[in-house]
Amino acid sequence: MSDSPQLSLRYDGASYYEDWWRRVLAELGQVTTVVGLKEMSWTCNAQPSVLANALAERDQRQFQARWLGPFLHKAPDLELAKLIVQPGGAVVQAGRPLTPEEELAALREAIGEVCGPLMLQAINARAKR
């Protein structure tokens, strides 16, 4: 046997992945605060109470993986994406600037999402006058 002392092991029930999940839940909560619970639940196709309970992990409700896409899309920055890929060792970087054509296409898509197809049609008609 060696004379070197054994390091104490952390055993409080928490692990790296549990800590990581708490950080992810916190960031999901931040996105929900910025976007709004009603908007996020509509985007995720979930009842607001179901989404709120899942984010708070109440009543055995779990965050559904199918909601990740909407949350990543609505996130105001890349922090959620960075957290999600962190355990895999991947790095998230901002993309290249959009060309004017890509920016116009993204703007039209956003108007369609926020205002609906009829409003998008009216705006397009007005812009083409």
C-alpha positions as CSV (number, residue, x, y, z in Angstrom):
1,M,0.0,0.0,0.0
2,S,1.2,3.5,-0.7
3,D,1.3,6.3,1.8
4,S,-0.6,8.7,-0.4
5,P,-3.9,9.9,0.9
6,Q,-7.1,9.0,-0.9
7,L,-8.9,11.9,-2.3
8,S,-12.5,12.3,-1.1
9,L,-15.2,11.4,-3.5
10,R,-18.1,13.6,-4.1
11,Y,-21.3,11.7,-3.4
12,D,-24.2,14.0,-2.8
13,G,-26.4,12.6,-5.6
14,A,-25.3,15.2,-8.1
15,S,-23.3,14.4,-11.1
16,Y,-21.8,16.4,-14.0
17,Y,-24.8,15.7,-16.1
18,E,-27.3,16.7,-13.5
19,D,-25.5,20.0,-13.0
20,W,-25.4,20.4,-16.8
21,W,-29.2,19.7,-17.0
22,R,-29.9,22.3,-14.3
23,R,-27.9,24.9,-16.4
24,V,-29.9,23.8,-19.5
25,L,-33.2,24.2,-17.7
26,A,-32.1,27.6,-16.4
27,E,-31.3,28.7,-20.0
28,L,-34.6,27.3,-21.3
29,G,-36.3,29.4,-18.6
30,Q,-34.3,32.5,-19.8
31,V,-35.5,32.0,-23.3
32,T,-39.1,31.6,-22.1
33,T,-38.8,34.8,-20.1
34,V,-37.5,36.7,-23.1
35,V,-40.0,35.2,-25.6
36,G,-42.9,34.8,-23.3
37,L,-44.6,31.6,-22.0
38,K,-47.6,32.0,-24.3
39,E,-45.4,32.4,-27.4
40,M,-43.1,29.6,-26.5
41,S,-46.0,27.2,-25.7
42,W,-47.6,28.1,-29.0
43,T,-44.4,27.5,-30.9
44,C,-43.8,24.2,-29.1
45,N,-47.5,23.2,-29.7
46,A,-48.0,22.7,-25.9
47,Q,-50.3,24.1,-23.3
48,P,-48.7,26.9,-21.3
49,S,-49.2,25.0,-18.1
50,V,-47.6,21.9,-19.5
51,L,-44.5,23.8,-20.7
52,A,-44.3,25.7,-17.4
53,N,-44.5,22.5,-15.3
54,A,-42.0,20.8,-17.5
55,L,-39.5,23.7,-17.2
56,A,-40.0,23.6,-13.4
57,E,-40.0,19.8,-13.4
58,R,-43.2,19.8,-11.4
59,D,-45.7,16.9,-11.3
60,Q,-43.2,14.5,-12.9
61,R,-43.5,16.5,-16.1
62,Q,-40.4,16.3,-18.3
63,F,-39.1,18.7,-21.0
64,Q,-39.7,17.1,-24.4
65,A,-36.8,16.8,-26.8
66,R,-39.2,17.9,-29.7
67,W,-39.3,21.3,-28.0
68,L,-35.5,21.9,-28.5
69,G,-35.9,23.1,-32.1
70,P,-38.4,25.8,-31.2
71,F,-36.3,26.9,-28.2
72,L,-33.1,27.1,-30.3
73,H,-35.0,29.0,-33.0
74,K,-36.4,31.6,-30.5
75,A,-33.3,31.9,-28.3
76,P,-31.9,35.5,-28.5
77,D,-28.3,34.3,-28.5
78,L,-26.2,31.1,-28.8
79,E,-26.0,30.3,-25.1
80,L,-28.6,27.5,-25.2
81,A,-27.0,25.9,-28.2
82,K,-23.6,26.1,-26.6
83,L,-24.9,24.4,-23.4
84,I,-26.6,21.6,-25.4
85,V,-23.5,20.6,-27.3
86,Q,-21.1,21.1,-24.4
87,P,-21.0,17.4,-23.2
88,G,-20.1,16.3,-26.7
89,G,-17.1,18.6,-26.8
90,A,-18.5,20.6,-29.8
91,V,-18.2,24.3,-30.2
92,V,-21.0,26.6,-31.4
93,Q,-20.0,29.7,-33.4
94,A,-22.1,32.5,-34.9
95,G,-22.7,32.0,-38.6
96,R,-21.6,34.3,-41.4
97,P,-23.6,37.5,-42.1
98,L,-26.6,37.1,-44.3
99,T,-26.7,38.3,-47.9
100,P,-29.4,40.9,-48.6
101,E,-31.4,38.1,-50.4
102,E,-31.1,35.8,-47.4
103,E,-32.0,38.6,-45.0
104,L,-35.2,39.4,-47.1
105,A,-36.2,35.7,-47.1
106,A,-35.7,35.5,-43.3
107,L,-37.7,38.7,-42.8
108,R,-40.6,37.3,-44.9
109,E,-40.5,34.0,-43.0
110,A,-40.5,35.9,-39.7
111,I,-43.4,38.1,-40.7
112,G,-45.3,35.0,-41.8
113,E,-44.6,33.3,-38.4
114,V,-45.5,36.3,-36.3
115,C,-48.4,37.9,-38.3
116,G,-49.7,34.9,-40.2
117,P,-50.0,34.2,-44.0
118,L,-52.8,36.7,-44.7
119,M,-50.8,39.6,-43.2
120,L,-47.7,38.5,-45.0
121,Q,-49.6,38.5,-48.3
122,A,-51.0,42.0,-47.5
123,I,-47.5,43.3,-46.7
124,N,-46.0,41.8,-49.8
125,A,-48.8,43.3,-51.9
126,R,-48.3,46.7,-50.3
127,A,-44.5,46.6,-50.8
128,K,-44.9,45.7,-54.6
129,R,-46.9,48.9,-55.3
